[in-house]
Amino acid sequence: MASAASPPPRMPPKERVRNLVADAIHDFGQRDRGLLGGTMPEKASEPLPLYAIDLAALGEPNGALQVHQVGWRSLLLTPLGGARSADVRETGGELDFGHFARGASVDRMVEAGGLLDEHLGDRDGKVGVIESDSLRLAALWDQPSGLVVPFLGLEARIMSSADFEAEVLNRAAAMRAARGEEDQRPQSDPA
């Protein structure tokens, strides 16, 4: 039982994310409908955990794919059928609204979700989003099944977590090699 001096119990993270997204839709919708593509979203998906790839771990000898949660992503559906996303950042247990997004990457994320649904059927799976701006890739990850569907940077297909990890490690190695070649090129002498 909480005493008068105790802070009130905190809402679960997903509920706090839902509230932040709803507030952002309201606030931005009142000020600038253009930020949301002119059509106000009617429905937000269940918040999906958003994971970043640990690039330092990929560079280790025998490096393995490691991810850590950096926030949440909700899909927003508009009355005209368009999709947007809303990101909420999580830092030290605190949540802050990040940004809205729309365009090809959001459309491909919706398509990746469709592939997972076709393959796995109706389920209450724990799906998350894995992404890395540095590696230029993103994917949906169904944790219980161990299946991944890339939607940026790799072919959109159902793959195992092990196959996805191999693709990520290959991409990271190729990028390191390309940077190494750039570092070894003779620098032109500005005259």
MIVOGU-413271 format. One record per atom (N, C-alpha, C): z, x, y. Coordinates in steps of 0.02 Angstrom, whole numbers, padded with zeros to 5 digits, always signed. Example, Ala and Ser with C-alpha at 12.3 -4.5 7.8 and 13.67 -1.06 7.14 Angstrom:
% residues 2
+00390+00660-00284
+00390+00615-00225
+00390+00660-00165
+00354+00642-00112
+00357+00684-00053
+00394+00645+00002
% end
This chain:
% residues 191
+00000+00042-00059
+00000+00000+00000
+00000+00044+00062
-00042+00027+00109
-00048+00067+00170
+00008+00050+00219
+00036+00102+00249
+00087+00090+00300
+00051+00081+00367
+00090+00063+00417
+00060+00052+00484
+00030+00117+00510
+00056+00174+00489
+00031+00238+00513
-00031+00261+00474
-00045+00231+00417
-00102+00252+00377
-00167+00225+00406
-00220+00265+00403
-00284+00239+00426
-00309+00187+00376
-00351+00140+00400
-00376+00090+00353
-00420+00123+00300
-00424+00094+00241
-00466+00125+00189
-00539+00125+00212
-00575+00176+00192
-00645+00182+00211
-00688+00142+00164
-00742+00116+00191
-00791+00080+00150
-00826+00131+00105
-00851+00109+00048
-00890+00154+00006
-00952+00180+00045
-00976+00240+00029
-01032+00269+00067
-01093+00223+00071
-01112+00191+00016
-01172+00149+00018
-01164+00092+00068
-01104+00064+00072
-01093+00009+00119
-01097+00035+00191
-01068+00094+00203
-01072+00124+00270
-01144+00140+00288
-01184+00164+00239
-01255+00178+00251
-01291+00113+00270
-01279+00060+00231
-01311-00005+00247
-01296-00026+00318
-01233-00019+00339
-01213-00038+00406
-01247+00005+00459
-01250+00071+00449
-01284+00115+00496
-01358+00098+00503
-01391+00085+00447
-01462+00067+00449
-01472+00000+00485
-01430-00049+00470
-01436-00114+00503
-01425-00107+00579
-01375-00067+00598
-01363-00055+00669
-01422-00021+00702
-01451+00029+00669
-01508+00066+00697
-01568+00020+00704
-01581-00022+00654
-01637-00070+00659
-01626-00115+00720
-01566-00139+00728
-01551-00183+00784
-01559-00146+00851
-01528-00086+00856
-01530-00048+00918
-01600-00027+00937
-01637+00002+00890
-01704+00026+00906
-01752-00033+00915
-01741-00086+00878
-01785-00144+00883
-01779-00177+00951
-01719-00176+00980
-01710-00205+01046
-01743-00162+01100
-01740-00096+01092
-01766-00051+01143
-01840-00037+01136
-01864-00023+01075
-01933-00001+01067
-01959-00020+00998
-01994-00075+00996
-02021-00099+00932
-02071-00048+00905
-02101-00006+00947
-02150+00044+00925
-02120+00095+00877
-02056+00109+00884
-02024+00157+00838
-02026+00133+00766
-02029+00067+00758
-02031+00040+00690
-02100+00012+00674
-02150+00034+00711
-02218+00012+00697
-02233-00058+00721
-02194-00085+00767
-02209-00149+00796
-02183-00209+00756
-02166-00200+00694
-02142-00256+00653
-02072-00240+00629
-02026-00284+00642
-01957-00271+00622
-01949-00279+00546
-01917-00232+00515
-01904-00238+00443
-01860-00299+00428
-01875-00331+00372
-01835-00389+00351
-01783-00369+00299
-01799-00319+00260
-01757-00305+00202
-01752-00229+00192
-01692-00206+00177
-01682-00135+00163
-01664-00128+00089
-01689-00075+00058
-01673-00062-00012
-01601-00038-00018
-01579-00035-00080
-01515-00003-00095
-01522+00070-00071
-01473+00098-00036
-01478+00167-00014
-01485+00215-00074
-01533+00260-00070
-01544+00310-00122
-01514+00377-00100
-01478+00411-00144
-01453+00477-00125
-01512+00523-00109
-01504+00563-00056
-01556+00610-00034
-01530+00680-00048
-01569+00718-00088
-01549+00785-00109
-01596+00837-00079
-01568+00894-00059
-01607+00951-00037
-01606+01004-00093
-01661+01039-00099
-01666+01093-00149
-01632+01155-00120
-01590+01186-00160
-01556+01248-00140
-01605+01306-00148
-01635+01327-00092
-01686+01380-00094
-01657+01447-00114
-01596+01461-00096
-01565+01525-00114
-01560+01532-00189
-01543+01478-00224
-01537+01480-00297
-01605+01494-00329
-01660+01471-00298
-01726+01483-00327
-01746+01556-00323
-01718+01593-00275
-01735+01663-00266
-01697+01710-00311
-01646+01686-00345
-01607+01728-00390
-01649+01748-00451
-01634+01806-00482
-01670+01822-00544
-01652+01768-00595
-01681+01738-00633
-01662+01681-00677
-01640+01621-00636
-01668+01613-00576
-01650+01557-00533
-01665+01491-00567
-01626+01442-00550
-01636+01375-00578
-01637+01325-00520
-01666+01268-00532
-01668+01216-00482
-01598+01187-00473
-01573+01192-00412
-01509+01162-00394
-01520+01120-00332
-01489+01061-00332
-01495+01017-00275
-01425+00998-00251
-01420+00979-00188
-01357+00953-00162
-01372+00895-00116
-01328+00846-00117
-01339+00786-00077
-01329+00801-00004
-01378+00779+00037
-01375+00789+00109
-01374+00723+00148
-01381+00668+00111
-01381+00604+00146
-01406+00548+00101
-01435+00498+00133
-01458+00438+00099
-01524+00416+00130
-01566+00383+00090
-01629+00355+00115
-01636+00283+00092
-01653+00239+00139
-01666+00169+00123
-01739+00154+00139
-01771+00115+00097
-01837+00090+00112
-01830+00025+00150
-01871+00015+00200
-01869-00045+00241
-01936-00081+00232
-01933-00144+00215
-01994-00183+00205
-02002-00232+00263
-02064-00235+00290
-02078-00279+00346
-02109-00344+00321
-02109-00395+00362
-02138-00459+00341
-02213-00453+00325
-02246-00405+00355
-02318-00396+00343
-02332-00350+00284
-02280-00329+00249
-02289-00288+00189
-02287-00213+00201
-02278-00192+00263
-02274-00120+00277
-02208-00091+00255
-02207-00027+00242
-02145+00007+00222
-02126+00060+00273
-02063+00067+00284
-02034+00119+00326
-01975+00147+00286
-01949+00203+00309
-01887+00227+00279
-01839+00243+00335
-01775+00243+00317
-01722+00261+00364
-01678+00311+00329
-01666+00368+00361
-01624+00420+00333
-01556+00421+00369
-01505+00431+00329
-01437+00439+00355
-01412+00506+00330
-01390+00548+00377
-01365+00615+00360
-01291+00610+00340
-01272+00653+00293
-01202+00656+00272
-01178+00728+00279
-01127+00738+00321
-01100+00805+00333
-01024+00800+00329
-00995+00834+00281
-00923+00834+00274
-00893+00764+00266
-00929+00721+00231
-00904+00653+00220
-00919+00605+00277
-00944+00631+00333
-00961+00589+00390
-01035+00570+00385
-01051+00509+00404
-01120+00484+00402
-01145+00471+00472
-01207+00492+00486
-01239+00481+00550
-01311+00460+00537
-01335+00411+00576
-01404+00390+00569
-01448+00450+00586
-01500+00462+00545
-01546+00517+00556
-01608+00495+00592
-01654+00462+00555
-01717+00442+00585
-01753+00389+00543
-01801+00357+00575
-01848+00313+00540
-01910+00353+00525
-01946+00334+00473
-02011+00365+00458
-02058+00311+00433
-02122+00323+00442
-02174+00280+00415
-02235+00323+00403
-02283+00297+00367
-02344+00334+00355
-02355+00349+00282
-02399+00397+00270
-02421+00413+00202
-02364+00434+00157
-02316+00473+00182
-02262+00495+00137
-02219+00437+00114
-02206+00389+00158
-02166+00331+00139
-02206+00288+00090
-02271+00279+00104
-02313+00240+00058
-02315+00272-00011
-02320+00339-00013
-02321+00374-00078
-02254+00368-00114
-02199+00366-00076
-02133+00357-00107
-02129+00288-00140
-02156+00238-00107
-02157+00170-00136
-02199+00170-00200
-02257+00204-00199
-02300+00208-00258
-02264+00244-00315
-02227+00298-00299
-02190+00335-00350
-02138+00289-00382
-02105+00248-00341
-02056+00201-00368
-02090+00151-00414
-02151+00131-00398
-02189+00085-00441
-02204+00117-00508
-02222+00183-00507
-02234+00218-00571
-02171+00220-00614
-02114+00234-00583
-02051+00235-00621
-02037+00166-00650
-02046+00114-00609
-02033+00046-00633
-02079+00028-00691
-02143+00046-00686
-02190+00032-00741
-02168+00067-00805
-02147+00129-00798
-02129+00169-00856
-02062+00149-00887
-02013+00134-00844
-01945+00121-00869
-01926+00047-00870
-01965+00005-00837
-01948-00066-00835
-01888-00079-00791
-01864-00141-00794
-01805-00158-00754
-01744-00121-00780
-01709-00090-00736
-01650-00052-00755
-01606-00044-00694
-01546-00027-00705
-01501-00011-00650
-01490+00065-00651
-01546+00100-00645
-01543+00173-00647
-01518+00202-00582
-01499+00264-00586
-01476+00299-00526
-01534+00343-00503
-01573+00315-00456
-01631+00351-00430
-01612+00385-00365
-01634+00446-00357
-01623+00483-00295
-01688+00514-00271
-01687+00541-00211
-01744+00574-00181
-01727+00648-00177
-01772+00690-00203
-01765+00763-00197
-01820+00786-00150
-01803+00827-00101
-01855+00852-00057
-01839+00921-00030
-01893+00954-00010
-01887+01019+00023
-01943+01025+00073
-01926+01029+00136
-01977+01039+00187
-02009+01108+00179
-01970+01159+00162
-01996+01227+00154
-02047+01232+00099
-02034+01197+00043
-02081+01199-00013
-02135+01145-00007
-02128+01102+00042
-02175+01048+00055
-02182+01002-00006
-02125+00978-00030
-02128+00932-00086
-02070+00883-00085
-02082+00826-00118
-02031+00775-00124
-02045+00735-00187
-01992+00707-00216
-01999+00670-00279
-01942+00620-00286
-01956+00568-00325
-01903+00522-00347
-01877+00549-00413
-01811+00545-00423
-01779+00572-00482
-01735+00517-00513
-01754+00496-00572
-01713+00448-00609
-01665+00488-00653
-01604+00495-00631
-01556+00539-00664
-01540+00520-00736
-01528+00455-00752
-01511+00440-00822
-01567+00458-00872
-01629+00447-00853
-01685+00461-00899
-01708+00534-00894
-01690+00568-00839
-01713+00637-00829
-01786+00639-00808
-01814+00584-00783
-01884+00583-00762
-01890+00591-00687
-01945+00623-00667
-01959+00636-00597
-02031+00614-00583
-02042+00585-00524
-02109+00568-00501
-02118+00598-00431
-02157+00653-00426
-02170+00682-00360
-02210+00633-00317
-02198+00635-00251
-02239+00596-00206
-02265+00637-00148
-02244+00699-00142
-02273+00746-00093
-02278+00815-00125
-02334+00846-00117
-02342+00916-00138
-02363+00927-00209
-02353+00879-00253
-02373+00884-00322
-02406+00818-00342
-02443+00820-00396
-02476+00759-00421
-02424+00706-00437
-02437+00645-00414
-02392+00589-00428
-02401+00567-00500
-02355+00588-00542
-02356+00570-00613
-02285+00574-00640
-02273+00540-00695
-02208+00543-00728
-02202+00612-00760
-02148+00647-00747
-02136+00712-00780
-02062+00720-00795
-02047+00763-00841
-01978+00776-00858
-01946+00819-00803
-01880+00818-00800
-01845+00861-00752
-01862+00934-00764
-01869+00954-00827
-01886+01023-00844
-01955+01042-00817
-02004+00997-00824
-02071+01011-00797
-02070+01014-00721
-02032+00970-00690
-02026+00972-00617
-01994+01037-00595
-01941+01058-00630
-01908+01121-00613
-01957+01179-00618
-01998+01181-00671
-02048+01234-00679
-02098+01234-00620
-02119+01174-00600
-02166+01169-00543
-02133+01195-00479
-02070+01177-00468
-02034+01199-00408
-02027+01275-00409
-02007+01303-00466
-01999+01376-00471
-02065+01412-00460
-02119+01385-00487
-02186+01415-00477
-02205+01413-00403
-02193+01357-00371
-02211+01349-00300
-02170+01398-00258
-02105+01404-00273
-02062+01450-00235
-02085+01522-00245
-02103+01541-00307
-02126+01609-00320
-02192+01623-00283
-02237+01575-00283
-02301+01583-00249
-02291+01591-00174
-02244+01554-00146
-02230+01559-00074
-02198+01626-00057
-02153+01650-00101
-02122+01716-00090
-02176+01770-00094
-02221+01765-00143
-02274+01814-00151
-02320+01814-00090
-02337+01755-00065
-02380+01750-00006
-02346+01782+00055
-02282+01770+00062
-02245+01800+00118
-02243+01876+00110
-02234+01900+00048
-02233+01972+00036
-02299+02004+00053
-02354+01971+00036
-02420+01998+00053
-02429+02000+00128
-02405+01949+00164
-02410+01948+00236
-02370+02005+00266
-02310+02018+00238
-02267+02071+00263
-02298+02140+00252
-02340+02147+00199
-02368+02213+00182
-02435+02226+00217
-02463+02176+00250
-02526+02186+00286
-02514+02232+00346
-02563+02276+00360
-02554+02319+00418
-02554+02276+00482
-02509+02292+00526
-02506+02255+00589
-02555+02286+00638
-02591+02243+00672
-02638+02270+00722
-02599+02297+00781
-02623+02351+00807
-02590+02383+00864
-02616+02352+00928
-02573+02316+00964
-02597+02287+01027
-02613+02342+01077
-02674+02344+01098
-02694+02398+01144
-02705+02372+01213
% end
